[in-house]
């Protein structure tokens, strides 16, 4: 089953996007391809046109979202807000929101610099990571983290990016 996700990208953190929207769409779709077969939401994905909104935000908006929805202070790299699945009587709808991602550009830039990664590679990782959260994956337990990280490595590898968890030594 081929699942295509429509991706809406909103750049709030800067005036113009340094990364084209179709690149974001490729990242979202790679994550879905890697995780759909083992996702609890996979069945719903095949029934509708699916939409993910990626909002690239500044630190103030990230901190506000993090406080209001997670009860945690400060900004964070990526927040995932999964849309509730449609009730059975609404399955005839042609479109369905998979969810929204809020990615904090200043945090991602700092992390990329600190990890000696390009902004594009780290942004790809954050989008893949967040999309897997939208599919129902989590990393609270060690065993779940191993599964999620494996899916991230698979998706990023399919896109030509290296393993983000592999530490390189100088």
N, C-alpha and C positions, 0 to 999 in steps of 0.2 A: 504494500500500500504506500503510495507516494503522498506525502503530506506537505503542503506548501503553506507557509505562514506569511501573511502580509505584515510588513513592519512599517510602523509610522515612527519617524524620528523627529524629536523636538529638541533643538539646541537652545537652552536658556542661558547657559553659562558664558557663551560667546556670541558675537553678532553673526558669524558665518561658520558653518561646519567645516572643520579641516578634514573630515572623513565623510565620503559620500554615503547617502542613505542606502544605496544598493549594497554597500559593503556591510553595513549593519544587518541588512536582510540576510546576507550570506552567512553571517555569524549565527543569527537566530536559527536559520534553517539547518545549519550543521549541528547545532545543539539538539534540535528536535530529531534529526536523523539518528543521532547517537543515542538519545534517551527514550524515544517514543516506544520502542518495543518493550521496555520494562517499566513504562510509566503507568500509573493508575489512571491517567487521563487519556491514554492512547486511543481508546475506543471513541471517545468524544471528538478527537482530532480529525478522524476520518469522516465525520458526519457534516462538518461545516467548513466554511471559509474561516480560517482562524486569523486573529489579529493580535499583534504584540505592539505596544507603544513603548518606545525607548525615549526617556526624557533625560537629557544631559544637563545636570543642574550645577549650581554653585554651592558653596559650603553652607550658606544660610538655609537654603531650601532643603538640602540633605539633612542638616541638623534638625530642622523643624519636623521633617518626615520621620526621622529616626526617633525623636522624642515622642511625637504624637502616636506613632503606630507600634513602636517597639519598647517605649519607655526608657530609652537609652539616650544619654546626652552626647552631643558632638556629631560631626559628619562621619560618613562611612563610604566606602568605595561603591557598593551597589546594594540597592534595596529592591526586593521583588514583591509585587503585590498581585497575587493570583486572583483572577476573576472567579467568582462562584460559577460552577457548571450550571447549565440551564436545566430547569425542571423538565421532567419527561413531556409535559404537554407543550413545551416550547421547542422541542427538537426539530420542528419543521423550519426554524429560522435558518437563513442561509449564512449568516455571519455569527461568529462567537468571539468574544474577547478572551484570549488566553490569559492576559494580564498585562501589567505595566512594570517597567524597570525604571528606576531612578539611579542614574550613575553620576557620581560627584566628580566632575572633571579635575578640580584641584587635587583631590585625594588620589585619583588615578595617576595624575602626572607625578606627584611626589613618590608614590609607590613604584612607578615605572623607573624613575630616576634612581631611587634607592636600591632597586633590584637589577639595575643595568639592563633594562628592557626598553624596547621602543614603545612609544605611546600607543601605536596601533596594535602591537602584539598584546599589550596589557589590557587595552580597551576590548579587544577581541575576547580575552579571557574573562573579563567582567561580564560581557554580554552572554557568553556561553554559560558561565556560572549562574547568572541570574535567570536565564531561560530554563535551565535545568530545575531551578527552584519553582518556576511556574509550572513545570511538569510534575511537581510533587516530590522532587528529590531534596534531601537535606543532609547536613553533615554534623548533627548534634552528637550522635553516637559514632564511635570510631569505625565500626563496620559500615555505616551509611556513608561516612566521609570517604572511605576507600572506594566504594561504588561510584559516588559522585565524581571524585577526582579521576577515576578511570574513564568515565564518560567525557569529562572535560578534556583529558589528554587525547582521547579518540577524536572528538569533534575538532579540536585545535590542530591535530595532526592532519586530518582530512583537508584542512584549510591551508596547510603548509607552515604552521607555527610549531615551534618546539615545545616540549613538555614544560609547562610553567612551574612544576614542582621539582624539577631537576636542578640541583644546585651546581653551578659551575665554579670551579676554582681557578683563580688567576695564576 
